[in-house]
Amino acid sequence: MSQQIRVGIVGCGEVAQVIHLPALRDLPDLFRVTALCDVSPSVLDTVGSQWPAAARHADYRDLVTSDQVDAVLVANPNVYHAEVAIAAMQAGKHVLIEKPFCVSLAEADALEAAAEKAGVTVQVGFMRRYAPAFTEAVKHLESRRGDILLARVHDVIGPNARIIDSTSNVARGKDVPEAVLEEGRSRMSAAAKAAVGVGEGPKFNAYNLLLGLSSHDISAMRELLGRPKAVLNATQHNGGRVITATFDYGHFVCQFETAVDQIPHFDAHLEVVTPTEILRIDYDTPYIRHLPAKLTILKGHGPAGTSSDTSFPTRYDSFGVEWRDFHANVTEKRIPKTSLADARADLEIFRDMVQLMQ
């Protein structure tokens, strides 16, 4: 393979249109988009017209077996991620899977087995962990974990569409047959029931929220703090749209809270308290590119004051950093830090959380 990786994209919805395709356009020395696939003919036509050199496919099987594709971005609905990724691996393609990488531990095992047999690179799309401010925070805290008094993970946001529709022109698949949509809903219900014992109702909604939004938070928490020893408690309220939990780290606990409201805002941060400083990482919406995550460190200053340093090393988009890392992982045969084995830990934590929910 040449240094330029040919990318096929399965799922050309808002994430691909607003985030991934612009990021790939910015990296022409590393990537070339050669194939597109979506179940919506109108979406495929619209996105395809913007990428005229890319082949268009209605069936992902045709894309993953194309000899014009070296790597596949899996960005279609969550319940199909494992199926498409395994097919791509079996065709010898490297894979970047948008989170969540799958729905159940059984699927996670199947993905790992397929990756090992195929010998390809598979990376899970936790872009928050590639944000330069986050990686600086991880390095800063590395030798201070033993001093932590308290930690907090907070993620309360409004509907993404409120932000997307006011800033981007997105083609949406209004022509997807209802039977296809219903089949997806049925598969998701069955997959969740197999994973955590519920296929409908508030706990099912909470599991969907954990797989979607909270996978970013828990994954980042694990890299920053390590994996918790146990889930002490977990609750869901408001029909599964509000989740709280307490994670046991031995000498401290991490409080977790997430909710979806109707305000067009994005309030996501991780905070760590030690005796001499408070470290906080703030994220902004990924749907407006190049809004950097910010690292803030609060310390004492003088006998009775404080000082606060807020910084970010670059405005370069976190998805661009993620794609650069994917390129290096493929070409240098490195194991991604957001590997399949790494992401599996999130599913285990989610399972434990759901079991504790009333």
Beta strands, then each sheet from edge to edge (+ up, - down):
strand 1: 5-10
strand 2: 31-37
strand 3: 55-57
strand 4: 71-74
strand 5: 94-98
strand 6: 122-125
strand 7: 150-157
strand 8: 230-237
strand 9: 242-248
strand 10: 253-260
strand 11: 266-273
strand 12: 277-283
strand 13: 294-301
strand 14: 305-311
sheet 1: 3+ 2+ 1+ 4+ 5+ 6+
sheet 2: 8+ 9- 10+ 7+ 11- 12+ 13- 14+
end
